[in-house]
């Protein structure tokens, strides 16, 4: 006889879609079964002592795994060790669903994204089968359009059920994120260790490379996403024309729009606008692009991504309250339900009857959120 697994929380400030309720939540077989005011009589109920209970955060674009695979330039760690470290960090940040962002294609041929990264798939499946993953790991493949090797490096991911999102990127200096060439120079000479001469040579060669590969790759990846029911995003939209193109391609989200005009137009056309949580926490873009707080104040910010700092996702929700006038439910939606819906995950991202019981216990310390406990499908993972 199968006995349903049940977990109950009470004496909690439960953050729902439109309100904060002081009450209880009951989970059965991994789903939210009851939500109500007041305490529970059950002695087995977990007393949250007035702490907040949030839906598990949903991360659609994080480079954090790459940081663990290559912690220093040209230094590579075994994939399983990297995944386990990444998974622990993600869960500790309150993220219960993560789309691990894997960059495929390197126009310069000598970077991390020029390597075959398909070992990740076997590692995720192995750890998942052993019950050793804390978060639910899906895949977001970032396709560098000007790269000749983008399609071959994508091939192993194309057949895997974890594939949830494809984004179209073009980091050619002089456009989109790198409209300001000097910002690009600082990045490539600092992070990649290029000399100024190498940078200048790559800038000179970039237009020809882009003209040869970007259009056919864009057509191919867009068709793949459409034919296989995979969500599609564009990256660093800067102009109205970029957004019009994204809409025509069938993209569901515009990741990191670099200008207010692009973000406004994306919202007008029904694309989910995704900005960087580090941009919110730091008070501005590291690339000199539009401030995410300004997007929030203008009403054109739909979702956030932790990008390169997992803990920034939850912190940014608090900053949206402090600096942009969001209510707590509105701010939490930006880091949970909105990103989930944008990539077709309708079963999570909110504390609501019937949805997955991915929840996070949070306490405020010094005006900032601190994760105390994390549960996935009603079972504690941190």
LOVEX-139100 format. One line per field, with one value per residue (C-alpha): residue in one letter; x, z, y. Coordinates in nm, 4 decimals. Each point is the difference from the previous one (the first is absolute). Example, Ala and Ser with C-alpha at 12.3 -4.5 7.8 and 13.67 -1.06 7.14 Angstrom:
<atoms>
type	(A	S)
xx	(1.2300	0.1370)
zz	(0.7800	-0.0660)
yy	(-0.4500	0.3440)
</atoms>
This chain:
<atoms>
type	(X	X	X	X	X	X	X	X	X	X	X	X	X	X	X	X	X	X	X	X	X	X	X	X	X	X	X	X	X	X	X	X	X	X	X	X	X	X	X	X	X	X	X	X	X	X	X	X	X	X	X	X	X	X	X	X	X	X	X	X	X	X	X	X	X	X	X	X	X	X	X	X	X	X	X	X	X	X	X	X	X	X	X	X	X	X	X	X	X	X	X	X	X	X	X	X	X	X	X	X	X	X	X	X	X	X	X	X	X	X	X	X	X	X	X	X	X	X	X	X	X	X	X	X	X	X	X	X	X	X	X	X	X	X	X	X	X	X	X	X	X	X	X	X	X	X	X	X	X	X	X	X	X	X	X	X	X	X	X	X	X	X	X	X	X	X	X	X	X	X	X	X	X	X	X	X	X	X	X	X	X	X	X	X	X	X	X	X	X	X	X	X	X	X	X	X	X	X	X	X	X	X	X	X	X	X	X	X	X	X	X	X	X	X	X	X	X	X	X	X	X	X	X	X	X	X	X	X	X	X	X	X	X	X	X	X	X	X	X	X	X	X	X	X	X	X	X	X	X	X	X	X	X	X	X	X	X	X	X	X	X	X	X	X	X	X	X	X	X	X	X	X	X	X	X	X	X	X	X	X	X	X	X	X	X	X	X	X	X	X	X	X	X	X	X	X	X	X	X	X	X	X	X	X	X	X	X	X	X	X	X	X	X	X	X	X	X	X	X	X	X	X	X	X	X	X	X	X	X	X	X	X	X	X	X	X	X	X	X	X	X	X	X	X	X	X	X	X	X	X	X	X	X	X	X	X	X	X	X	X	X	X	X	X	X	X	X	X	X	X	X	X	X	X	X	X	X	X	X	X	X	X)
xx	(0.0000	0.1419	-0.0247	0.0014	0.3013	-0.1153	0.1810	-0.1724	0.1215	-0.1754	0.0539	0.1392	-0.0360	-0.0882	0.0757	-0.2785	-0.0526	-0.1741	0.0245	0.1949	-0.2048	0.0847	-0.0930	0.0885	0.0784	-0.0489	0.1914	-0.1024	0.1998	0.2112	-0.2875	-0.1647	-0.3196	-0.1282	0.0569	-0.1757	-0.0032	0.1149	0.1875	-0.0357	-0.0860	0.2373	0.3067	0.1962	-0.0459	0.3200	-0.0198	0.1615	-0.0163	-0.1347	0.2645	-0.0885	-0.0881	0.0728	-0.0382	0.3278	0.1896	0.0255	0.3289	-0.0099	0.3513	0.3020	0.3655	0.0794	0.0685	0.2640	0.1721	0.0252	0.1169	0.2670	0.0746	0.3079	0.1008	0.0923	-0.0473	-0.2694	-0.1666	-0.1668	-0.3617	-0.1556	0.1926	-0.0992	-0.3670	-0.0165	0.1569	-0.2260	-0.3091	0.0761	0.0537	-0.3182	-0.2130	0.1504	-0.1119	-0.3627	-0.0044	-0.1949	-0.0146	0.3048	0.0582	0.3732	0.1184	0.2431	0.1687	0.0652	0.2125	0.3073	0.0823	0.3578	0.0510	0.2034	-0.2509	-0.2010	-0.3008	0.1999	0.0175	-0.2376	-0.1989	-0.2354	0.1472	-0.2357	-0.3002	0.1339	0.1044	-0.3406	-0.1802	0.2340	-0.0337	-0.3747	-0.0438	0.1934	-0.2191	0.3084	-0.1246	-0.1572	-0.1490	-0.1903	0.2537	-0.1118	0.2076	0.0195	0.2282	0.1453	0.0821	0.2678	-0.1241	0.3264	0.1779	0.0645	-0.0033	-0.3329	-0.2139	0.2395	0.0470	-0.3771	-0.0713	0.0349	-0.2403	-0.2573	-0.1069	-0.0251	-0.3294	0.1589	0.0258	-0.2490	0.1319	0.2123	0.1311	0.1454	0.3128	0.2255	0.2846	0.1618	0.1764	-0.1707	-0.3596	-0.2512	0.1764	0.3246	-0.1271	0.2701	0.3242	0.2003	-0.2273	0.0644	0.3745	-0.0007	-0.1882	0.2088	0.3368	-0.0946	-0.1960	0.1464	0.3506	0.0187	0.2556	-0.1248	0.1438	-0.1936	-0.3190	0.0452	0.0635	-0.3144	-0.2085	0.1325	-0.0879	-0.3378	-0.2283	0.1106	-0.0441	-0.3429	-0.1126	0.1052	-0.1518	-0.2560	-0.2928	0.0092	0.0450	-0.2914	-0.2244	0.1074	-0.0347	-0.3324	-0.1384	0.1275	-0.1675	-0.3292	-0.0017	0.0902	-0.2099	0.2990	-0.0322	0.2011	0.1661	0.1954	0.2943	0.1054	-0.2674	0.0999	-0.2170	-0.3676	0.1103	0.1648	-0.3261	-0.2078	0.2299	-0.0359	-0.3773	0.0031	0.2193	-0.2509	0.2126	-0.1805	0.2545	0.2452	0.2983	0.1937	-0.1347	0.2687	-0.2209	-0.3281	-0.1439	0.0699	-0.1548	-0.3114	-0.0432	0.0511	-0.2696	-0.2309	0.0443	-0.0612	0.3549	0.1094	0.2770	0.2770	0.2632	0.2974	-0.0434	0.3634	-0.0982	-0.2719	0.2204	0.2945	-0.2212	0.0998	0.1329	0.3657	-0.0086	-0.1321	-0.3478	-0.3436	-0.0580	-0.2329	-0.1453	-0.0920	-0.1728	-0.1908	-0.1062	-0.1182	-0.2122	0.1858	0.1863	-0.1605	0.2660	0.3507	0.2920	0.2879	0.2331	0.3387	-0.0898	-0.2620	-0.0690	-0.0874	-0.3391	-0.1591	0.1838	-0.1302	-0.3592	0.0573	0.1619	-0.3067	-0.2072	0.2425	0.0908	-0.2853	-0.3085	-0.0901	-0.2111	0.1539	-0.2276	0.0819	0.3731	-0.0074	-0.1922	0.2879	0.2369	-0.2392	-0.3267	0.0888	0.3213	-0.1700	-0.2847	0.2367	0.1650	-0.3190	0.0235	-0.3606	0.0181	0.2218	0.1076	-0.2940	-0.1514	-0.3361	-0.2176	0.1190	0.3396	0.3336	0.0844	0.3334	0.0232	0.2618	0.0047	0.1454	0.0844	0.1005	0.3348	0.1064	-0.2725	0.1221	-0.1407	0.1807	-0.0925	-0.0581	-0.1456	-0.0861	-0.2505	-0.0529	-0.3215	-0.0534	0.3316	0.2748	0.3120	0.1968)
zz	(0.0000	-0.0983	0.2740	-0.1384	0.1035	0.1843	0.1240	0.1738	0.0881	0.2349	0.1809	-0.3286	-0.1990	-0.3278	-0.3121	-0.2461	-0.3466	0.1214	0.3794	0.3054	0.2188	0.3623	0.0109	-0.1158	-0.3061	-0.0331	-0.2571	-0.1185	-0.2438	-0.1045	-0.0793	0.1892	0.1412	0.2479	0.0777	0.2913	0.2738	0.3522	0.1574	-0.0477	0.2767	-0.1313	0.2241	-0.3108	-0.1620	-0.0303	0.1963	-0.2090	0.2929	-0.2132	-0.2735	-0.3635	-0.2233	-0.3658	-0.3147	-0.1137	-0.2281	-0.3708	-0.1736	-0.3809	-0.0822	0.2200	-0.0967	0.3453	-0.1193	-0.2427	0.2921	0.1825	-0.3096	-0.0701	0.3314	-0.1473	-0.3613	-0.1750	0.3269	-0.0379	0.2748	-0.0476	-0.1031	0.2878	0.2624	-0.1723	-0.0192	0.3660	0.1130	-0.2287	0.1138	0.3678	-0.0589	-0.2040	0.2622	0.2840	-0.1890	0.0077	-0.3654	-0.0430	-0.3813	-0.2018	-0.3723	-0.0215	-0.2748	-0.2341	-0.2593	-0.3331	-0.2653	0.0262	-0.2986	0.1275	0.0276	0.3203	0.2807	0.2347	-0.2312	-0.2811	0.2014	-0.0031	0.3231	-0.0515	0.3015	0.2030	-0.1188	0.1196	0.3337	0.0620	-0.0835	0.2219	0.2986	-0.0470	-0.0094	0.3272	0.1617	0.0404	-0.1646	0.2222	-0.2710	-0.3120	-0.2804	-0.3538	-0.2914	-0.1692	-0.3030	-0.0918	-0.3705	-0.1203	-0.3501	-0.1615	0.0999	-0.2649	0.2658	0.1679	-0.1671	0.0501	0.3680	0.0456	-0.1495	0.3201	0.1883	-0.2788	0.0852	0.3768	0.1875	0.2367	-0.2839	0.0864	-0.1506	-0.2921	-0.0132	-0.3026	0.0775	-0.2039	0.1992	-0.3011	0.1371	-0.1053	0.0460	0.2626	0.3361	-0.1439	-0.1788	0.1919	-0.1372	0.3033	0.2376	-0.2204	0.0106	0.3814	0.0077	-0.2586	0.1204	0.3651	0.0090	-0.3072	0.0349	-0.3540	-0.0913	-0.1475	-0.3328	0.0114	0.0851	-0.2878	-0.2434	0.1129	-0.0366	-0.3529	-0.0914	0.1758	-0.2739	-0.2600	0.2493	0.0971	-0.3606	-0.0813	0.2940	0.1944	-0.2439	-0.0820	0.3678	0.0981	-0.2552	0.1040	0.3791	-0.0349	-0.2102	0.2483	0.2926	-0.1875	-0.1254	0.3393	0.2278	0.1755	0.1382	-0.1872	0.1326	-0.1579	0.1766	0.0546	-0.2185	-0.0477	-0.2746	-0.0964	-0.3041	0.2237	0.1911	-0.3183	-0.1205	0.3292	-0.0244	-0.3615	0.0945	0.2645	0.3050	0.3342	0.1823	-0.0528	0.2253	0.1314	-0.2281	0.0014	-0.0491	0.1401	-0.3511	-0.0704	0.3301	-0.0550	-0.3509	0.1211	0.2629	-0.2623	-0.2253	0.2844	0.0594	0.3568	0.0830	0.2058	0.1705	0.2194	0.3760	0.0494	-0.1924	0.2616	0.3015	-0.1272	-0.1105	-0.3648	-0.2925	-0.0070	-0.3787	0.0150	-0.1180	0.1378	0.3745	0.0946	0.2785	-0.2621	-0.1993	0.3133	0.0735	-0.3599	0.0304	-0.2664	0.2152	0.0016	0.1334	0.1410	-0.0405	0.2432	-0.3038	0.1731	0.3751	0.1226	0.3284	-0.1877	-0.1093	0.3446	0.0985	-0.3123	0.0989	0.3180	-0.1967	-0.2260	0.3109	0.1364	-0.3203	-0.2472	0.2239	-0.0651	0.2541	0.1354	-0.2139	-0.3098	0.0667	0.0678	-0.3229	-0.1954	0.1269	0.0031	-0.1936	-0.2850	-0.1081	0.0392	-0.2338	-0.2525	-0.0656	0.0167	0.3583	0.1091	0.2976	0.2301	0.1119	0.2271	0.3233	-0.1370	0.0234	-0.2343	-0.0823	0.0922	0.3667	-0.0555	0.2863	0.1813	0.3633	0.0225	0.2921	-0.0256	0.1534	-0.0144	-0.2527	-0.2389	-0.0646	0.1321	-0.1026	0.2988	-0.1641	-0.3521	-0.0977	-0.3388	-0.0501	0.3754	0.0954	0.1586	-0.2152	0.2080)
yy	(0.0000	0.3398	0.2604	0.3556	0.2039	0.3102	0.3083	0.2894	0.3495	0.2377	0.3292	0.1299	0.3186	-0.1687	0.2036	-0.0751	0.1440	0.3151	0.0076	-0.1067	-0.2326	-0.0838	-0.3641	-0.3480	-0.2116	-0.3758	-0.2033	-0.3460	-0.2102	0.2941	0.2391	0.2840	-0.1522	0.2609	0.3680	0.1648	0.2602	-0.0763	-0.2933	-0.3745	-0.2417	-0.2659	-0.0456	-0.1000	0.3415	0.1998	0.3253	0.2743	0.2430	0.2805	-0.0297	0.0580	-0.2942	0.0770	-0.2069	-0.1518	0.2346	-0.0808	0.0828	0.0061	0.1194	-0.0577	-0.0212	-0.1358	-0.3547	0.1289	0.1718	-0.3328	-0.1906	0.2615	0.1748	0.1685	0.0694	-0.3268	-0.1969	-0.2691	-0.2021	-0.3413	0.0511	-0.1942	0.1977	0.3233	-0.0968	-0.1007	0.3275	0.2009	-0.1909	0.0617	0.3724	0.0325	-0.1748	0.2042	0.3125	-0.1185	-0.1076	-0.3229	-0.0031	0.0992	0.0138	-0.0571	0.2343	-0.1734	0.2175	-0.1721	0.1590	0.2173	0.2244	0.0256	-0.3750	-0.0060	0.0534	-0.2193	0.0111	-0.1554	-0.3240	-0.2977	0.0304	-0.2925	-0.1850	0.2185	-0.2001	-0.3351	0.1521	0.1574	-0.3236	-0.2038	0.2307	0.0314	-0.3781	-0.0220	0.2662	0.2180	0.3206	0.2606	0.2241	-0.1010	0.0477	0.0808	0.1281	0.3385	-0.0092	0.3384	-0.0009	0.2420	0.0789	0.1236	-0.3231	-0.2630	-0.2744	0.0883	-0.2681	-0.2951	0.0879	0.0275	-0.3435	-0.2127	0.2286	-0.0058	-0.3550	0.0356	0.0466	0.2545	0.2536	0.2746	0.3238	0.1199	0.3552	0.1745	0.2006	0.2224	0.1534	0.1693	0.3120	0.3221	-0.1138	-0.1187	-0.0507	0.1309	0.3107	0.1858	-0.1457	0.1121	-0.1946	-0.3028	0.0640	0.0035	-0.3323	-0.1865	0.1239	-0.0492	-0.3264	-0.1702	0.1400	0.1329	0.2652	0.3256	-0.1101	-0.3292	0.1872	0.2438	-0.2863	-0.1857	0.3175	0.0375	-0.3613	-0.0089	0.1430	-0.2562	-0.2852	0.1269	0.0367	-0.3572	-0.1871	0.2042	-0.0089	-0.3748	-0.0859	0.2236	-0.1693	-0.3491	0.0448	0.1800	-0.2830	-0.2573	0.1754	0.0310	-0.3594	-0.1511	0.2191	0.1566	0.3529	0.2627	0.3154	0.2797	0.1584	0.3616	0.1567	0.3632	0.1474	-0.0188	-0.1997	-0.2605	-0.0422	-0.0152	-0.2766	-0.1872	0.0193	-0.1170	-0.2957	-0.1110	0.0792	-0.0061	0.2137	0.2825	-0.0632	0.2986	0.2752	0.2658	0.3077	0.1297	0.0264	-0.3674	-0.1087	0.2102	-0.1401	-0.3577	0.0468	0.1543	-0.3044	-0.2453	-0.1255	-0.0651	0.2461	-0.1620	0.2148	-0.0817	-0.0237	0.1160	0.3140	0.0602	-0.0764	0.2085	0.2878	-0.0172	-0.2025	-0.1055	0.0552	0.3548	-0.0994	0.0889	-0.0339	-0.2859	0.2161	0.2588	-0.2755	-0.0998	0.3583	0.0362	-0.3137	-0.1964	-0.2553	-0.3445	-0.2359	-0.0118	-0.2391	-0.0373	-0.0183	-0.0368	0.0313	-0.2528	0.1810	0.3191	-0.1367	0.0109	0.3189	0.1725	-0.0751	0.2004	0.2835	0.0171	0.0704	0.2575	0.1831	-0.0594	-0.0109	-0.3636	-0.1873	-0.3207	-0.2244	0.2088	-0.0208	-0.3744	-0.0630	0.1555	-0.2713	-0.2954	-0.0163	0.2371	-0.1766	-0.3380	0.0945	0.1585	-0.3361	-0.2063	-0.1279	0.0446	-0.2360	0.2099	0.3471	0.0795	-0.1303	-0.1076	-0.3112	-0.2743	0.1480	-0.1558	0.0474	0.1728	0.2488	0.2056	0.1103	0.3503	0.2269	0.3655	0.0936	0.3631	0.0719	-0.2704	-0.3480	-0.3063	-0.3539	-0.2290	-0.3114	-0.1130	-0.2704	-0.1603	-0.1965	0.0318	-0.1587	0.2012	0.0428	0.2529)
</atoms>
